[in-house]
Amino acid sequence: MIMRQKHDHASRPQWLLYWKMDNTDWLGILRPGWPHWVLRSVHDLTAIVVGIGGTSMASSYVTRRNLSVRD
């Protein structure tokens, strides 16, 4: 949680309170399988991601980011 003061010359200072987070679901998907993926050529791998939730989005992100897989 981050708290900052907003300065507006027309009125009194206001405090802004907001959350700043990172989604780390993709790390939980990548790390357990990483040693096995490193030993194989990317061209030998096939991936299919089925789902509509956050975990399926994280799985898709892992395949695109770390395995150079295209949509």
PDB file of N, H, CA, C and O in Angstrom:
ATOM      1  N   MET A   1       0.848  -1.162   0.000  1.00  0.00           N
ATOM      2  CA  MET A   1       0.000   0.000   0.000  1.00  0.00           C
ATOM      3  C   MET A   1       0.898   1.230   0.000  1.00  0.00           C
ATOM      4  O   MET A   1       1.876   1.306   0.744  1.00  0.00           O
ATOM      5  N   ILE A   2       0.552   2.174  -0.833  1.00  0.00           N
ATOM      6  H   ILE A   2      -0.243   2.113  -1.438  1.00  0.00           H
ATOM      7  CA  ILE A   2       1.344   3.394  -0.962  1.00  0.00           C
ATOM      8  C   ILE A   2       0.458   4.591  -0.636  1.00  0.00           C
ATOM      9  O   ILE A   2      -0.691   4.673  -1.070  1.00  0.00           O
ATOM     10  N   MET A   3       1.015   5.510   0.134  1.00  0.00           N
ATOM     11  H   MET A   3       1.949   5.444   0.487  1.00  0.00           H
ATOM     12  CA  MET A   3       0.286   6.719   0.499  1.00  0.00           C
ATOM     13  C   MET A   3       1.105   7.915   0.030  1.00  0.00           C
ATOM     14  O   MET A   3       2.274   8.060   0.389  1.00  0.00           O
ATOM     15  N   ARG A   4       0.484   8.763  -0.768  1.00  0.00           N
ATOM     16  H   ARG A   4      -0.466   8.646  -1.059  1.00  0.00           H
ATOM     17  CA  ARG A   4       1.157   9.960  -1.272  1.00  0.00           C
ATOM     18  C   ARG A   4       0.277  11.179  -1.071  1.00  0.00           C
ATOM     19  O   ARG A   4      -0.950  11.095  -1.000  1.00  0.00           O
ATOM     20  N   GLN A   5       0.945  12.301  -0.983  1.00  0.00           N
ATOM     21  H   GLN A   5       1.941  12.370  -1.041  1.00  0.00           H
ATOM     22  CA  GLN A   5       0.210  13.546  -0.831  1.00  0.00           C
ATOM     23  C   GLN A   5       0.102  14.222  -2.192  1.00  0.00           C
ATOM     24  O   GLN A   5       1.099  14.420  -2.886  1.00  0.00           O
ATOM     25  N   LYS A   6      -1.114  14.569  -2.554  1.00  0.00           N
ATOM     26  H   LYS A   6      -1.924  14.408  -1.991  1.00  0.00           H
ATOM     27  CA  LYS A   6      -1.376  15.257  -3.819  1.00  0.00           C
ATOM     28  C   LYS A   6      -1.448  16.749  -3.533  1.00  0.00           C
ATOM     29  O   LYS A   6      -2.224  17.195  -2.689  1.00  0.00           O
ATOM     30  N   HIS A   7      -0.635  17.508  -4.241  1.00  0.00           N
ATOM     31  H   HIS A   7      -0.004  17.146  -4.927  1.00  0.00           H
ATOM     32  CA  HIS A   7      -0.617  18.960  -4.054  1.00  0.00           C
ATOM     33  C   HIS A   7      -1.433  19.627  -5.147  1.00  0.00           C
ATOM     34  O   HIS A   7      -1.120  19.518  -6.333  1.00  0.00           O
ATOM     35  N   ASP A   8      -2.455  20.301  -4.739  1.00  0.00           N
ATOM     36  H   ASP A   8      -2.709  20.390  -3.776  1.00  0.00           H
ATOM     37  CA  ASP A   8      -3.282  21.065  -5.664  1.00  0.00           C
ATOM     38  C   ASP A   8      -3.269  22.502  -5.152  1.00  0.00           C
ATOM     39  O   ASP A   8      -3.719  22.773  -4.039  1.00  0.00           O
ATOM     40  N   HIS A   9      -2.764  23.399  -5.947  1.00  0.00           N
ATOM     41  H   HIS A   9      -2.398  23.178  -6.851  1.00  0.00           H
ATOM     42  CA  HIS A   9      -2.603  24.781  -5.487  1.00  0.00           C
ATOM     43  C   HIS A   9      -3.931  25.466  -5.196  1.00  0.00           C
ATOM     44  O   HIS A   9      -3.968  26.436  -4.439  1.00  0.00           O
ATOM     45  N   ALA A  10      -5.007  24.984  -5.776  1.00  0.00           N
ATOM     46  H   ALA A  10      -4.976  24.196  -6.391  1.00  0.00           H
ATOM     47  CA  ALA A  10      -6.309  25.617  -5.579  1.00  0.00           C
ATOM     48  C   ALA A  10      -6.963  25.193  -4.267  1.00  0.00           C
ATOM     49  O   ALA A  10      -7.833  25.901  -3.759  1.00  0.00           O
ATOM     50  N   SER A  11      -6.565  24.072  -3.720  1.00  0.00           N
ATOM     51  H   SER A  11      -5.858  23.498  -4.132  1.00  0.00           H
ATOM     52  CA  SER A  11      -7.205  23.590  -2.492  1.00  0.00           C
ATOM     53  C   SER A  11      -6.155  23.033  -1.538  1.00  0.00           C
ATOM     54  O   SER A  11      -4.954  23.092  -1.800  1.00  0.00           O
ATOM     55  N   ARG A  12      -6.636  22.497  -0.435  1.00  0.00           N
ATOM     56  H   ARG A  12      -7.612  22.449  -0.222  1.00  0.00           H
ATOM     57  CA  ARG A  12      -5.739  21.904   0.554  1.00  0.00           C
ATOM     58  C   ARG A  12      -5.111  20.623   0.000  1.00  0.00           C
ATOM     59  O   ARG A  12      -5.687  19.989  -0.884  1.00  0.00           O
ATOM     60  N   PRO A  13      -3.946  20.239   0.506  1.00  0.00           N
ATOM     61  CA  PRO A  13      -3.329  18.983   0.075  1.00  0.00           C
ATOM     62  C   PRO A  13      -4.224  17.785   0.401  1.00  0.00           C
ATOM     63  O   PRO A  13      -4.878  17.756   1.443  1.00  0.00           O
ATOM     64  N   GLN A  14      -4.246  16.820  -0.479  1.00  0.00           N
ATOM     65  H   GLN A  14      -3.715  16.844  -1.326  1.00  0.00           H
ATOM     66  CA  GLN A  14      -5.030  15.606  -0.278  1.00  0.00           C
ATOM     67  C   GLN A  14      -4.084  14.414  -0.238  1.00  0.00           C
ATOM     68  O   GLN A  14      -3.030  14.411  -0.875  1.00  0.00           O
ATOM     69  N   TRP A  15      -4.489  13.397   0.530  1.00  0.00           N
ATOM     70  H   TRP A  15      -5.345  13.400   1.047  1.00  0.00           H
ATOM     71  CA  TRP A  15      -3.702  12.168   0.595  1.00  0.00           C
ATOM     72  C   TRP A  15      -4.324  11.123  -0.318  1.00  0.00           C
ATOM     73  O   TRP A  15      -5.530  10.880  -0.275  1.00  0.00           O
ATOM     74  N   LEU A  16      -3.486  10.509  -1.145  1.00  0.00           N
ATOM     75  H   LEU A  16      -2.506  10.707  -1.180  1.00  0.00           H
ATOM     76  CA  LEU A  16      -3.924   9.439  -2.031  1.00  0.00           C
ATOM     77  C   LEU A  16      -3.411   8.117  -1.479  1.00  0.00           C
ATOM     78  O   LEU A  16      -2.238   7.990  -1.128  1.00  0.00           O
ATOM     79  N   LEU A  17      -4.288   7.153  -1.408  1.00  0.00           N
ATOM     80  H   LEU A  17      -5.241   7.256  -1.693  1.00  0.00           H
ATOM     81  CA  LEU A  17      -3.939   5.835  -0.904  1.00  0.00           C
ATOM     82  C   LEU A  17      -4.265   4.821  -1.989  1.00  0.00           C
ATOM     83  O   LEU A  17      -5.407   4.745  -2.443  1.00  0.00           O
ATOM     84  N   TYR A  18      -3.276   4.043  -2.409  1.00  0.00           N
ATOM     85  H   TYR A  18      -2.348   4.105  -2.040  1.00  0.00           H
ATOM     86  CA  TYR A  18      -3.528   3.065  -3.467  1.00  0.00           C
ATOM     87  C   TYR A  18      -2.626   1.844  -3.293  1.00  0.00           C
ATOM     88  O   TYR A  18      -1.618   1.888  -2.588  1.00  0.00           O
ATOM     89  N   TRP A  19      -3.018   0.756  -3.953  1.00  0.00           N
ATOM     90  H   TRP A  19      -3.837   0.720  -4.525  1.00  0.00           H
ATOM     91  CA  TRP A  19      -2.265  -0.498  -3.929  1.00  0.00           C
ATOM     92  C   TRP A  19      -1.393  -0.565  -5.167  1.00  0.00           C
ATOM     93  O   TRP A  19      -1.824  -0.191  -6.258  1.00  0.00           O
ATOM     94  N   LYS A  20      -0.182  -1.035  -5.001  1.00  0.00           N
ATOM     95  H   LYS A  20       0.168  -1.338  -4.115  1.00  0.00           H
ATOM     96  CA  LYS A  20       0.698  -1.297  -6.140  1.00  0.00           C
ATOM     97  C   LYS A  20       1.195  -2.728  -5.986  1.00  0.00           C
ATOM     98  O   LYS A  20       1.921  -3.047  -5.044  1.00  0.00           O
ATOM     99  N   MET A  21       0.791  -3.599  -6.936  1.00  0.00           N
ATOM    100  H   MET A  21       0.202  -3.340  -7.701  1.00  0.00           H
ATOM    101  CA  MET A  21       1.149  -5.009  -6.839  1.00  0.00           C
ATOM    102  C   MET A  21       1.572  -5.537  -8.200  1.00  0.00           C
ATOM    103  O   MET A  21       1.310  -4.926  -9.236  1.00  0.00           O
ATOM    104  N   ASP A  22       2.228  -6.678  -8.169  1.00  0.00           N
ATOM    105  H   ASP A  22       2.440  -7.174  -7.327  1.00  0.00           H
ATOM    106  CA  ASP A  22       2.578  -7.400  -9.380  1.00  0.00           C
ATOM    107  C   ASP A  22       1.902  -8.755  -9.335  1.00  0.00           C
ATOM    108  O   ASP A  22       1.783  -9.360  -8.270  1.00  0.00           O
ATOM    109  N   ASN A  23       1.461  -9.229 -10.480  1.00  0.00           N
ATOM    110  H   ASN A  23       1.557  -8.737 -11.345  1.00  0.00           H
ATOM    111  CA  ASN A  23       0.878 -10.560 -10.569  1.00  0.00           C
ATOM    112  C   ASN A  23       2.024 -11.546 -10.746  1.00  0.00           C
ATOM    113  O   ASN A  23       2.757 -11.482 -11.733  1.00  0.00           O
ATOM    114  N   THR A  24       2.178 -12.452  -9.796  1.00  0.00           N
ATOM    115  H   THR A  24       1.583 -12.504  -8.994  1.00  0.00           H
ATOM    116  CA  THR A  24       3.286 -13.411  -9.838  1.00  0.00           C
ATOM    117  C   THR A  24       2.805 -14.834 -10.083  1.00  0.00           C
ATOM    118  O   THR A  24       3.553 -15.783  -9.846  1.00  0.00           O
ATOM    119  N   ASP A  25       1.573 -15.002 -10.554  1.00  0.00           N
ATOM    120  H   ASP A  25       0.965 -14.231 -10.747  1.00  0.00           H
ATOM    121  CA  ASP A  25       1.070 -16.352 -10.854  1.00  0.00           C
ATOM    122  C   ASP A  25       1.957 -17.064 -11.863  1.00  0.00           C
ATOM    123  O   ASP A  25       2.182 -18.269 -11.751  1.00  0.00           O
ATOM    124  N   TRP A  26       2.456 -16.336 -12.837  1.00  0.00           N
ATOM    125  H   TRP A  26       2.273 -15.357 -12.928  1.00  0.00           H
ATOM    126  CA  TRP A  26       3.257 -16.951 -13.895  1.00  0.00           C
ATOM    127  C   TRP A  26       4.542 -17.554 -13.352  1.00  0.00           C
ATOM    128  O   TRP A  26       5.035 -18.537 -13.906  1.00  0.00           O
ATOM    129  N   LEU A  27       5.100 -16.991 -12.276  1.00  0.00           N
ATOM    130  H   LEU A  27       4.699 -16.193 -11.825  1.00  0.00           H
ATOM    131  CA  LEU A  27       6.314 -17.562 -11.680  1.00  0.00           C
ATOM    132  C   LEU A  27       6.039 -18.933 -11.078  1.00  0.00           C
ATOM    133  O   LEU A  27       6.884 -19.825 -11.153  1.00  0.00           O
ATOM    134  N   GLY A  28       4.867 -19.105 -10.483  1.00  0.00           N
ATOM    135  H   GLY A  28       4.181 -18.380 -10.422  1.00  0.00           H
ATOM    136  CA  GLY A  28       4.491 -20.393  -9.917  1.00  0.00           C
ATOM    137  C   GLY A  28       4.283 -21.460 -10.971  1.00  0.00           C
ATOM    138  O   GLY A  28       4.406 -22.651 -10.685  1.00  0.00           O
ATOM    139  N   ILE A  29       3.974 -21.050 -12.173  1.00  0.00           N
ATOM    140  H   ILE A  29       3.874 -20.082 -12.405  1.00  0.00           H
ATOM    141  CA  ILE A  29       3.809 -21.997 -13.279  1.00  0.00           C
ATOM    142  C   ILE A  29       5.166 -22.303 -13.912  1.00  0.00           C
ATOM    143  O   ILE A  29       5.431 -23.446 -14.283  1.00  0.00           O
ATOM    144  N   LEU A  30       6.013 -21.308 -14.035  1.00  0.00           N
ATOM    145  H   LEU A  30       5.798 -20.379 -13.733  1.00  0.00           H
ATOM    146  CA  LEU A  30       7.299 -21.466 -14.705  1.00  0.00           C
ATOM    147  C   LEU A  30       8.306 -22.259 -13.881  1.00  0.00           C
ATOM    148  O   LEU A  30       8.940 -23.172 -14.411  1.00  0.00           O
ATOM    149  N   ARG A  31       8.469 -21.941 -12.619  1.00  0.00           N
ATOM    150  H   ARG A  31       7.954 -21.200 -12.188  1.00  0.00           H
ATOM    151  CA  ARG A  31       9.562 -22.499 -11.816  1.00  0.00           C
ATOM    152  C   ARG A  31       9.563 -24.021 -11.671  1.00  0.00           C
ATOM    153  O   ARG A  31      10.630 -24.619 -11.807  1.00  0.00           O
ATOM    154  N   PRO A  32       8.437 -24.684 -11.403  1.00  0.00           N
ATOM    155  CA  PRO A  32       8.500 -26.149 -11.254  1.00  0.00           C
ATOM    156  C   PRO A  32       8.937 -26.882 -12.524  1.00  0.00           C
ATOM    157  O   PRO A  32       9.600 -27.914 -12.427  1.00  0.00           O
ATOM    158  N   GLY A  33       8.594 -26.393 -13.681  1.00  0.00           N
ATOM    159  H   GLY A  33       8.055 -25.554 -13.760  1.00  0.00           H
ATOM    160  CA  GLY A  33       8.920 -27.084 -14.921  1.00  0.00           C
ATOM    161  C   GLY A  33      10.158 -26.574 -15.628  1.00  0.00           C
ATOM    162  O   GLY A  33      10.592 -27.162 -16.619  1.00  0.00           O
ATOM    163  N   TRP A  34      10.732 -25.493 -15.138  1.00  0.00           N
ATOM    164  H   TRP A  34      10.380 -25.015 -14.333  1.00  0.00           H
ATOM    165  CA  TRP A  34      11.841 -24.853 -15.836  1.00  0.00           C
ATOM    166  C   TRP A  34      13.013 -25.785 -16.139  1.00  0.00           C
ATOM    167  O   TRP A  34      13.500 -25.757 -17.269  1.00  0.00           O
ATOM    168  N   PRO A  35      13.501 -26.612 -15.203  1.00  0.00           N
ATOM    169  CA  PRO A  35      14.653 -27.477 -15.529  1.00  0.00           C
ATOM    170  C   PRO A  35      14.379 -28.414 -16.706  1.00  0.00           C
ATOM    171  O   PRO A  35      15.290 -28.704 -17.481  1.00  0.00           O
ATOM    172  N   HIS A  36      13.159 -28.884 -16.851  1.00  0.00           N
ATOM    173  H   HIS A  36      12.419 -28.648 -16.221  1.00  0.00           H
ATOM    174  CA  HIS A  36      12.815 -29.790 -17.940  1.00  0.00           C
ATOM    175  C   HIS A  36      12.740 -29.057 -19.277  1.00  0.00           C
ATOM    176  O   HIS A  36      13.073 -29.623 -20.318  1.00  0.00           O
ATOM    177  N   TRP A  37      12.305 -27.807 -19.246  1.00  0.00           N
ATOM    178  H   TRP A  37      12.035 -27.347 -18.400  1.00  0.00           H
ATOM    179  CA  TRP A  37      12.173 -27.043 -20.479  1.00  0.00           C
ATOM    180  C   TRP A  37      13.526 -26.620 -21.029  1.00  0.00           C
ATOM    181  O   TRP A  37      13.705 -26.526 -22.243  1.00  0.00           O
ATOM    182  N   VAL A  38      14.479 -26.366 -20.138  1.00  0.00           N
ATOM    183  H   VAL A  38      14.334 -26.442 -19.152  1.00  0.00           H
ATOM    184  CA  VAL A  38      15.801 -25.909 -20.559  1.00  0.00           C
ATOM    185  C   VAL A  38      16.521 -26.989 -21.361  1.00  0.00           C
ATOM    186  O   VAL A  38      17.287 -26.679 -22.273  1.00  0.00           O
ATOM    187  N   LEU A  39      16.280 -28.242 -21.028  1.00  0.00           N
ATOM    188  H   LEU A  39      15.658 -28.494 -20.287  1.00  0.00           H
ATOM    189  CA  LEU A  39      16.975 -29.353 -21.674  1.00  0.00           C
ATOM    190  C   LEU A  39      16.428 -29.684 -23.059  1.00  0.00           C
ATOM    191  O   LEU A  39      17.033 -30.470 -23.788  1.00  0.00           O
ATOM    192  N   ARG A  40      15.306 -29.104 -23.424  1.00  0.00           N
ATOM    193  H   ARG A  40      14.815 -28.466 -22.831  1.00  0.00           H
ATOM    194  CA  ARG A  40      14.688 -29.415 -24.716  1.00  0.00           C
ATOM    195  C   ARG A  40      14.695 -28.188 -25.611  1.00  0.00           C
ATOM    196  O   ARG A  40      14.677 -27.051 -25.139  1.00  0.00           O
ATOM    197  N   SER A  41      14.721 -28.439 -26.894  1.00  0.00           N
ATOM    198  H   SER A  41      14.736 -29.363 -27.277  1.00  0.00           H
ATOM    199  CA  SER A  41      14.627 -27.356 -27.867  1.00  0.00           C
ATOM    200  C   SER A  41      13.208 -26.788 -27.843  1.00  0.00           C
ATOM    201  O   SER A  41      12.241 -27.529 -27.666  1.00  0.00           O
ATOM    202  N   VAL A  42      13.092 -25.503 -28.017  1.00  0.00           N
ATOM    203  H   VAL A  42      13.878 -24.901 -28.161  1.00  0.00           H
ATOM    204  CA  VAL A  42      11.777 -24.862 -28.031  1.00  0.00           C
ATOM    205  C   VAL A  42      10.926 -25.424 -29.166  1.00  0.00           C
ATOM    206  O   VAL A  42       9.704 -25.500 -29.040  1.00  0.00           O
ATOM    207  N   HIS A  43      11.548 -25.812 -30.255  1.00  0.00           N
ATOM    208  H   HIS A  43      12.540 -25.750 -30.357  1.00  0.00           H
ATOM    209  CA  HIS A  43      10.811 -26.348 -31.400  1.00  0.00           C
ATOM    210  C   HIS A  43      10.197 -27.713 -31.099  1.00  0.00           C
ATOM    211  O   HIS A  43       9.277 -28.138 -31.798  1.00  0.00           O
ATOM    212  N   ASP A  44      10.691 -28.412 -30.065  1.00  0.00           N
ATOM    213  H   ASP A  44      11.439 -28.067 -29.497  1.00  0.00           H
ATOM    214  CA  ASP A  44      10.161 -29.724 -29.692  1.00  0.00           C
ATOM    215  C   ASP A  44       8.967 -29.634 -28.748  1.00  0.00           C
ATOM    216  O   ASP A  44       8.342 -30.649 -28.439  1.00  0.00           O
ATOM    217  N   LEU A  45       8.650 -28.437 -28.291  1.00  0.00           N
ATOM    218  H   LEU A  45       9.157 -27.612 -28.542  1.00  0.00           H
ATOM    219  CA  LEU A  45       7.597 -28.268 -27.291  1.00  0.00           C
ATOM    220  C   LEU A  45       6.279 -27.857 -27.938  1.00  0.00           C
ATOM    221  O   LEU A  45       6.252 -27.097 -28.906  1.00  0.00           O
ATOM    222  N   THR A  46       5.193 -28.374 -27.385  1.00  0.00           N
ATOM    223  H   THR A  46       5.215 -28.991 -26.598  1.00  0.00           H
ATOM    224  CA  THR A  46       3.851 -27.995 -27.805  1.00  0.00           C
ATOM    225  C   THR A  46       3.078 -27.599 -26.559  1.00  0.00           C
ATOM    226  O   THR A  46       3.172 -28.263 -25.527  1.00  0.00           O
ATOM    227  N   ALA A  47       2.324 -26.534 -26.653  1.00  0.00           N
ATOM    228  H   ALA A  47       2.247 -25.994 -27.491  1.00  0.00           H
ATOM    229  CA  ALA A  47       1.539 -26.082 -25.502  1.00  0.00           C
ATOM    230  C   ALA A  47       0.129 -25.737 -25.950  1.00  0.00           C
ATOM    231  O   ALA A  47      -0.077 -25.157 -27.016  1.00  0.00           O
ATOM    232  N   ILE A  48      -0.835 -26.103 -25.118  1.00  0.00           N
ATOM    233  H   ILE A  48      -0.667 -26.574 -24.253  1.00  0.00           H
ATOM    234  CA  ILE A  48      -2.214 -25.678 -25.318  1.00  0.00           C
ATOM    235  C   ILE A  48      -2.721 -25.209 -23.960  1.00  0.00           C
ATOM    236  O   ILE A  48      -2.594 -25.913 -22.958  1.00  0.00           O
ATOM    237  N   VAL A  49      -3.286 -24.035 -23.943  1.00  0.00           N
ATOM    238  H   VAL A  49      -3.389 -23.463 -24.757  1.00  0.00           H
ATOM    239  CA  VAL A  49      -3.815 -23.459 -22.705  1.00  0.00           C
ATOM    240  C   VAL A  49      -5.319 -23.350 -22.859  1.00  0.00           C
ATOM    241  O   VAL A  49      -5.811 -22.686 -23.772  1.00  0.00           O
ATOM    242  N   VAL A  50      -6.048 -24.004 -21.966  1.00  0.00           N
ATOM    243  H   VAL A  50      -5.649 -24.544 -21.225  1.00  0.00           H
ATOM    244  CA  VAL A  50      -7.507 -23.993 -22.002  1.00  0.00           C
ATOM    245  C   VAL A  50      -7.994 -23.376 -20.699  1.00  0.00           C
ATOM    246  O   VAL A  50      -7.620 -23.823 -19.615  1.00  0.00           O
ATOM    247  N   GLY A  51      -8.823 -22.358 -20.807  1.00  0.00           N
ATOM    248  H   GLY A  51      -9.128 -21.995 -21.687  1.00  0.00           H
ATOM    249  CA  GLY A  51      -9.368 -21.730 -19.614  1.00  0.00           C
ATOM    250  C   GLY A  51      -9.691 -20.275 -19.866  1.00  0.00           C
ATOM    251  O   GLY A  51      -9.361 -19.719 -20.913  1.00  0.00           O
ATOM    252  N   ILE A  52     -10.346 -19.664 -18.885  1.00  0.00           N
ATOM    253  H   ILE A  52     -10.615 -20.115 -18.035  1.00  0.00           H
ATOM    254  CA  ILE A  52     -10.713 -18.256 -19.020  1.00  0.00           C
ATOM    255  C   ILE A  52     -10.298 -17.438 -17.805  1.00  0.00           C
ATOM    256  O   ILE A  52     -10.507 -16.225 -17.783  1.00  0.00           O
ATOM    257  N   GLY A  53      -9.717 -18.076 -16.799  1.00  0.00           N
ATOM    258  H   GLY A  53      -9.548 -19.061 -16.817  1.00  0.00           H
ATOM    259  CA  GLY A  53      -9.376 -17.380 -15.564  1.00  0.00           C
ATOM    260  C   GLY A  53      -7.952 -16.850 -15.545  1.00  0.00           C
ATOM    261  O   GLY A  53      -7.236 -16.898 -16.546  1.00  0.00           O
ATOM    262  N   GLY A  54      -7.565 -16.352 -14.401  1.00  0.00           N
ATOM    263  H   GLY A  54      -8.146 -16.313 -13.589  1.00  0.00           H
ATOM    264  CA  GLY A  54      -6.248 -15.761 -14.222  1.00  0.00           C
ATOM    265  C   GLY A  54      -5.106 -16.742 -14.379  1.00  0.00           C
ATOM    266  O   GLY A  54      -4.050 -16.381 -14.897  1.00  0.00           O
ATOM    267  N   THR A  55      -5.297 -17.985 -13.938  1.00  0.00           N
ATOM    268  H   THR A  55      -6.155 -18.278 -13.517  1.00  0.00           H
ATOM    269  CA  THR A  55      -4.233 -18.975 -14.059  1.00  0.00           C
ATOM    270  C   THR A  55      -3.979 -19.334 -15.515  1.00  0.00           C
ATOM    271  O   THR A  55      -2.829 -19.529 -15.910  1.00  0.00           O
ATOM    272  N   SER A  56      -5.025 -19.424 -16.312  1.00  0.00           N
ATOM    273  H   SER A  56      -5.959 -19.266 -15.991  1.00  0.00           H
ATOM    274  CA  SER A  56      -4.819 -19.705 -17.738  1.00  0.00           C
ATOM    275  C   SER A  56      -4.140 -18.524 -18.427  1.00  0.00           C
ATOM    276  O   SER A  56      -3.337 -18.717 -19.340  1.00  0.00           O
ATOM    277  N   MET A  57      -4.450 -17.321 -18.002  1.00  0.00           N
ATOM    278  H   MET A  57      -5.101 -17.164 -17.260  1.00  0.00           H
ATOM    279  CA  MET A  57      -3.772 -16.147 -18.552  1.00  0.00           C
ATOM    280  C   MET A  57      -2.293 -16.170 -18.179  1.00  0.00           C
ATOM    281  O   MET A  57      -1.439 -15.834 -18.999  1.00  0.00           O
ATOM    282  N   ALA A  58      -1.987 -16.570 -16.935  1.00  0.00           N
ATOM    283  H   ALA A  58      -2.681 -16.843 -16.268  1.00  0.00           H
ATOM    284  CA  ALA A  58      -0.594 -16.663 -16.499  1.00  0.00           C
ATOM    285  C   ALA A  58       0.146 -17.743 -17.277  1.00  0.00           C
ATOM    286  O   ALA A  58       1.310 -17.559 -17.631  1.00  0.00           O
ATOM    287  N   SER A  59      -0.512 -18.864 -17.546  1.00  0.00           N
ATOM    288  H   SER A  59      -1.458 -19.014 -17.259  1.00  0.00           H
ATOM    289  CA  SER A  59       0.105 -19.941 -18.329  1.00  0.00           C
ATOM    290  C   SER A  59       0.417 -19.469 -19.737  1.00  0.00           C
ATOM    291  O   SER A  59       1.483 -19.768 -20.276  1.00  0.00           O
ATOM    292  N   SER A  60      -0.491 -18.749 -20.321  1.00  0.00           N
ATOM    293  H   SER A  60      -1.357 -18.507 -19.883  1.00  0.00           H
ATOM    294  CA  SER A  60      -0.280 -18.206 -21.660  1.00  0.00           C
ATOM    295  C   SER A  60       0.880 -17.215 -21.662  1.00  0.00           C
ATOM    296  O   SER A  60       1.684 -17.192 -22.594  1.00  0.00           O
ATOM    297  N   TYR A  61       0.960 -16.406 -20.623  1.00  0.00           N
ATOM    298  H   TYR A  61       0.307 -16.425 -19.866  1.00  0.00           H
ATOM    299  CA  TYR A  61       2.045 -15.433 -20.495  1.00  0.00           C
ATOM    300  C   TYR A  61       3.396 -16.138 -20.413  1.00  0.00           C
ATOM    301  O   TYR A  61       4.361 -15.705 -21.044  1.00  0.00           O
ATOM    302  N   VAL A  62       3.470 -17.222 -19.638  1.00  0.00           N
ATOM    303  H   VAL A  62       2.687 -17.573 -19.126  1.00  0.00           H
ATOM    304  CA  VAL A  62       4.721 -17.972 -19.493  1.00  0.00           C
ATOM    305  C   VAL A  62       5.174 -18.525 -20.834  1.00  0.00           C
ATOM    306  O   VAL A  62       6.347 -18.413 -21.189  1.00  0.00           O
ATOM    307  N   THR A  63       4.255 -19.120 -21.577  1.00  0.00           N
ATOM    308  H   THR A  63       3.302 -19.211 -21.289  1.00  0.00           H
ATOM    309  CA  THR A  63       4.649 -19.717 -22.851  1.00  0.00           C
ATOM    310  C   THR A  63       5.114 -18.660 -23.844  1.00  0.00           C
ATOM    311  O   THR A  63       6.053 -18.898 -24.603  1.00  0.00           O
ATOM    312  N   ARG A  64       4.483 -17.518 -23.851  1.00  0.00           N
ATOM    313  H   ARG A  64       3.719 -17.324 -23.235  1.00  0.00           H
ATOM    314  CA  ARG A  64       4.887 -16.463 -24.786  1.00  0.00           C
ATOM    315  C   ARG A  64       6.181 -15.791 -24.354  1.00  0.00           C
ATOM    316  O   ARG A  64       7.043 -15.512 -25.188  1.00  0.00           O
ATOM    317  N   ARG A  65       6.324 -15.529 -23.067  1.00  0.00           N
ATOM    318  H   ARG A  65       5.624 -15.755 -22.390  1.00  0.00           H
ATOM    319  CA  ARG A  65       7.482 -14.777 -22.579  1.00  0.00           C
ATOM    320  C   ARG A  65       8.747 -15.622 -22.520  1.00  0.00           C
ATOM    321  O   ARG A  65       9.797 -15.198 -23.003  1.00  0.00           O
ATOM    322  N   ASN A  66       8.660 -16.799 -21.939  1.00  0.00           N
ATOM    323  H   ASN A  66       7.807 -17.143 -21.547  1.00  0.00           H
ATOM    324  CA  ASN A  66       9.851 -17.578 -21.653  1.00  0.00           C
ATOM    325  C   ASN A  66      10.175 -18.649 -22.683  1.00  0.00           C
ATOM    326  O   ASN A  66      11.321 -19.091 -22.771  1.00  0.00           O
ATOM    327  N   LEU A  67       9.215 -19.061 -23.444  1.00  0.00           N
ATOM    328  H   LEU A  67       8.284 -18.702 -23.373  1.00  0.00           H
ATOM    329  CA  LEU A  67       9.464 -20.126 -24.409  1.00  0.00           C
ATOM    330  C   LEU A  67       9.403 -19.631 -25.846  1.00  0.00           C
ATOM    331  O   LEU A  67       9.489 -20.424 -26.783  1.00  0.00           O
ATOM    332  N   SER A  68       9.258 -18.338 -26.018  1.00  0.00           N
ATOM    333  H   SER A  68       9.188 -17.694 -25.256  1.00  0.00           H
ATOM    334  CA  SER A  68       9.193 -17.730 -27.353  1.00  0.00           C
ATOM    335  C   SER A  68       8.118 -18.364 -28.224  1.00  0.00           C
ATOM    336  O   SER A  68       8.315 -18.547 -29.426  1.00  0.00           O
ATOM    337  N   VAL A  69       6.993 -18.697 -27.628  1.00  0.00           N
ATOM    338  H   VAL A  69       6.832 -18.548 -26.652  1.00  0.00           H
ATOM    339  CA  VAL A  69       5.869 -19.284 -28.359  1.00  0.00           C
ATOM    340  C   VAL A  69       4.999 -18.148 -28.859  1.00  0.00           C
ATOM    341  O   VAL A  69       4.757 -17.185 -28.132  1.00  0.00           O
ATOM    342  N   ARG A  70       4.532 -18.249 -30.077  1.00  0.00           N
ATOM    343  H   ARG A  70       4.728 -19.031 -30.668  1.00  0.00           H
ATOM    344  CA  ARG A  70       3.661 -17.218 -30.642  1.00  0.00           C
ATOM    345  C   ARG A  70       2.213 -17.622 -30.482  1.00  0.00           C
ATOM    346  O   ARG A  70       1.896 -18.807 -30.382  1.00  0.00           O
ATOM    347  N   ASP A  71       1.333 -16.632 -30.457  1.00  0.00           N
ATOM    348  H   ASP A  71       1.590 -15.670 -30.538  1.00  0.00           H
ATOM    349  CA  ASP A  71      -0.113 -16.884 -30.357  1.00  0.00           C
ATOM    350  C   ASP A  71      -0.611 -17.605 -31.586  1.00  0.00           C
ATOM    351  O   ASP A  71      -1.800 -17.905 -31.687  1.00  0.00           O
TER     352      ASP A  71
END
